[in-house]
């Protein structure tokens, strides 16, 4: 009996394998990000470059999203994910060497490669989406996103014992934090290679049902638009201009930028106003809980009510969180705690529902490339937002920073309203076409 003789059981096994790899990968990646500013400050002797390791991880994620997606088109999801995790391990080992040799440039190279491991974590949600029909696709995406909960909780708490281990080996304490991804991301690479068999592509609709599937997408989205004959670069531009794709891209970018600018500066805001590290940890824990732990709920809501409704809910939640952060006392009290929790969950709602839009109505190779390009744009935007957040606080204060999400969400909200009106008009004219 082959694995595909029981596709339901195979899907479940592969889905939980992806959850396991994401849990391991996020444990290592989050631990590395936790000490990035500390490592850069120790090596440079200044706070001016302290934000660059975190930014280089995000830039590595952006580059990895594009490169690994192209690798997946040729060699499958498993090969791309394993390659990203393998490069992440190399980056972690380089970071250990960099900290020990006190080489800041080598640290930036290492943290950039760590970002490739983060790319594999992020692209895993699309591997899950490949395996499921549209009615359950969002729940599959959300289950994989939920896998990062373990890393968000465990990763930062391993930094101190890993530092003690590094000292016992004659290495700087901060080197221990980079030993964590070397181990955990390495396990993710092994688990991915061993357990993602058959490749998730083998359970995609195209693989299991070779006959073309009737187009059931948004009638305003020109799913059967005759553009397939256009060259690759032109075709990608055409895809990025499709209403569904453009909406998903803007939602994902706005969500990531809104979350990044507020989250990046909140710990410094708390400590500068007399709050302790305990308050910082409590607030950030609430934030990461909102980001990952409730992802299955986001998936169920998306499957039940559709991507557009859940995106609206996410945008509204992001706006409320920003207003609360702007109005909250700076000492990490209950209002700021609630604001950062809602910031994380607003991001999660948009992330799951927006990713679900990108998993629909395209041929496999085009879908994979588009997802890679989109993630590249998302993480590039996040890197810029991370670097700009300090400047924004300097110019307009943390209160002004908190107001930005409420302003940023206006564009995707307007696009969704416009798209919904266009869909209603198109359905009225062509009642035989199914809804997205």
N, C-alpha and C positions, 0 to 999 in steps of 0.2 A: 504493500500500500504506500503510495506516495504521500508527501506532506499535503499536496493540494487535493487529495481525496477527501479531506475534511477541512475545507477552507475556514470555517468558523473557528475551529480549535486552533488552526495555524495563525489566524489573525490575532486571537487572544494571546497566544504565546509570543508572537513577534511584538505585539503592543507592549506587553509587560517587559519584554527584553529592552525595548526602547526606553521605557520608564526607568529601568535599572541603570542603563548607560547614562541617561540624563541625570539621575540622582548622583552617580559617581562623578560625572563630569562637573556638575555644578558644585559639588563639595570642594573639588580642587580649584576651580576657577574663582569661586567666591573667596576662598581662603587667600588666594594670591592677590586679589583686588583689595582685600582688607588691609594689607600691609604695604601696598604700592606707594602711598605718599610717605610712609615712614622710611622705606628703603631708599627712595630718591632723596629725601632730606639728609639721611645719614651719608650718602655717597657724595652729594653736592655741597653739603654744609649750608644750604639755603632752602627756603620754602618756595622760591620762584619756580623751580622745576618739579615741585612735589606732585603736581597733578598730571605729569606726563606719563608715568607708568599706567595709570588708569585709562588715560586717553589712548595710549598705544595698544592696550588690550582691545578697546572698542574698535580702533582702526584695523587691528588684526582680524577682528570679527567681520568687519566690512569686507576686507580683501578676501578672507576665507569664504564668505558666503558666495561670492562670484566664482572663485576658482574651484571650490568644491562642487558647486552645482554643475559646472561644466564637466567636471570629472564624473559626476553621477550620470549625466546624459550618456556618456560613453561606456561606463563600467558598472553602473548600478548604484543604488543608495548605500549598500553596505560598504563598498569600496570607498566612496566619498566620505562617509562618516568615520570609518576607521582611519583614513588618511589624515583627517582633521585632528582626531584624537592623538594620532602618532606625532604630528607636528607640535601639538600642545605639550606633549611629554618632552620633546626636544627643547621647547622654549623654557619649560620649568627647569630643566637641567642647566641650560645656559644662564638662567636667572640665578641659580645657586652659585655657579661659577662667578658670575658678575658681582654678586654681593661679596663673595669671598675675596675676589681680586680688586674690589672697589672700582669697578669699571661701569660708569653710568651709561655710555653708549651700548655696551653689551647687555646691560639690563633692559634697555629699550628694545633691542632685538629680541631678547628672550620673552619679554611681555607681549610683544607683537605676535610671536608664534603661539603664546598661550591663548591669544585671541582666536587662533584657528580651532583650538579645542572648543572654545565657546561657540564658534560657528557650527560645529557638528551638533552641539546641544540644541541650538536654535533650529537647524534644518531638520532635526529629528521629528519635529511636529508635522512637517510635510510628508515625511516617510510614513507616518501613521495615517495621514489623510489619504495617501495613495491607496491604502488597503480597504477603505470603507466606502460604502455608497453614500450619496449626498445626505440622506436622512440621518446618518449617524456620524458624519465626518467631523462636525464641530466637537462632539463628545470625544472622539479619538484624539483630536488636536489637544483638547483641554486636559485629557488624561496624561499626555506626555509633558505638557507644561507643568502640571501638578507634580511631576516627578522631581522638579527642581526644589520642592519644599524641603526635602531632606538636606540638600546642600546648603540652603539658606540658613538652616538651623545648626547643622553640624559643622560646616566649614569654618566659620569664625571662631568657634569654640575649640578647634584643633590648633589654632595658631600658638597659644601659650605652651602646650605640651610639646609641640613640634619645635618651638624655640629652645626648650630645655634639651631636647634630643640633639639639636644642632650644636649647642654649647658643649655637650658631652663628647661630641665628635670633633671638637676644636674649630667649629665654624661659627660665624656670627649668628646671633639668635634669630635675626630676621631671615636668614637663609632657610631656617626650618619651615617657614610659611611656603616657600617655593618647593620644598620637598613634598608637601601635601599634594599639589597637582601632579608631580612626577609619579606619585604612587596611585592616586585615585583616577586620574585621567588615563594612566596606563592600564588600570583595570577596566576602564570603560572601553578602551581600544580592544582589549582581549575579549571582553564580553560581546562587543559588537561583531567582531570577526567570527566568533564561535557560534553565537546564537541567532544572528540575523540570517537564517537559512530556512527557506529560500529567501531571496532578496525581496523586500517589500514590493518592488515593481511587479513581481510575479503574481501578486494578489490584486493588482490594479484592474480596473474595468477593462482597459485595453487588452491586458494579457488574458483575462478569463473569458472575455466576450469579444473576440476579434472583430465581429461585425460592428460597423459604426453605430454609436449610440445616438438616438434622436436628440436634437438640441432642445433642452428644456430650460434654458437660461432666461435672463432678463430680455424682453423683446426690444428694449432700447439699446442693448449692448452689442448688437450685430455679431452674435456668436458665429453664425454661418456667413461671414462677410466676404468670403472670397479673397482674403488677404494672404493665404498660405503661400502663394507663389512669389511673394515679395522677398528680396534678399534679407539675410539675417538681421542686420542692423536696422534696416527700414521696418522689418516686421516687428522688432522689439519696440520701436517707437510707436508703431500702430497699436500694439498691445497696451502700452503704457497710457495711450490716449483713450482706450475703451472706458466707458463710464464706470463699470464695476471695478476694473483694475485701478483707475485713477482714484476712485473713492477709497478703496482699500489702502492704497499707498499713502494717501494724505492722512487717513485715520491713523495708520500705524506710525507714521512719522510724527504727527502731532502728539499722539499718546506718549511716544518715547521721549520726545523733547520736553514735553510738559513734566513728565516724571523726573527726568534727569536733572533739569535745572533746579527744581525744588529739593529733590533728595540730596543732591551733591552738597548744597550749602546748609542744609538743616543741622548736621552735627556741629559745624563751626558756629552757626547761629546760637545754638543752645549753650555751648561752652563759653562763648564770648559774653553771654548774659548771665553767667553764674551757675549754669547747670553742670552737673558732673557727668562722668563717663557712664554712670549707671543710667541716668536719664537718656543719654544718647543711645545706649544699647536698647533700652526699653522702646523708645520711639522707632528706631530702625527695625527692631524685631516686629513691631506691629505693621510696619510698612511692608516688609518682606512676606509676612503672613498674608497680607492683602494681595500681594503680587502673585503668589503661587498656590496657597492652600485652598482657596475657593475656586480654583480653575474648573473642577468638574461641574460646579454649579453653572459657571459661565457657558460651558459646552452644552449642558442640558437646555439652558435658556435659549441658546442659539438654535439648536435643533428644533425646539418647540415653537419659538416666535420669529425666527429668521434673523439673519445677520444685521439688517438695517435697524430693527428695533433694539437689539442688544448694543449696537454701536451708539445709538442715541443715548441709551442708559449710561454707557461708559463715558461719553462726552459730558453728559450732565454731571456725573460723579466727579470727573476731573475738575470741572469748573467749581463745584461746591468745595472740593478739597483745597483748591488754591485760595478761595475766599476765606476758608477757615484758617489756613496757614498764615494768611496775611493778617488776620485778626487775632491770632492766638498769642498768649503770653510766651515769652521766649525761653522759659525755664523747662520746657518739655512737659508741660502739664497735660491735662486730659484733652483739651481742645486741639493742641498740636498732635497729640497721639492719634486722635480721631482723624485729623486732617491727613496725616501720613498713611494711615490705614486706608482711607478712601482714595488717596492718590494711587496706592498700589492696586486696589481693586478696580478703580476706574481704568487704569492701564490694562489690567487683565481682561476686562470685558471687551475693550477695543481690540486687544491683541488676539484673543481667540476668535471673535467675530470677523475681524479684518483678515486674519489668516485663512479663515474658512472661505471668504470670497475669492482669495487667490488660488484656492485648490479646486476651482470649478471650471467646467466648460472649455478646457483647452486640451490639446493633444499632449501626451506625456512629456516629450522633450521640450516643447515650448513652455509647458507649465513649470518644469524644473528650472529652466533658464530664467523665466520671469520671477520665480520665487527667489532665486539667487540675486538677481539684480535688485529686487525690492528690498531684501534684507541688507544688501550693500548700502542702499540709500538710507535705510533706517539707522544702521549703526554709524554711518558717516555723520548723519545729522546728530546722533547722540554724542559723538565725540566733540563736535563743534559746540553743542549745548553744554557739555561738561566743562570745556575750556572757557566758555563765555559766561558761565554762571557767576564766577567771582567778579567779573567786570560789571555784570548787571547789578549785583548787590552793591558794589562800590558806587555806581551811578544813581540807583533808585532805591536802595535799601532792600532788606529781606521782605518787607511788606509789599513793595513794588514787584518783587520777584514772584510773590505768591499770587498776585493778580494776573500774571501772564497766562496761566492755563485757561482762565475764563475768557481771555481774548483770543487765544490760539484756537480754541474749539469752535469758534464761530464759522471758520471756513469749511471744515468738513460737515458741520451741521447744515449749512446752507446747501452744500452739494447733495446731501442726502435728501433734503426737502425737494430740491429741483429734480433729482433722479426719480423720486417717488411720483412726483406729478407727471413726469414723462412716461413712467411705466403705466400709470393709470390711463393716460391718453392712448398709449400704444395698445394696451389690452382692449380698450374700447373699440379700436379700429380693427384689431386682429384677434378676436376672441378664441381662436383655435390654438394660440400659442400659450404654452404653460408658463407659470410664474416661477421666478428664481427662489 
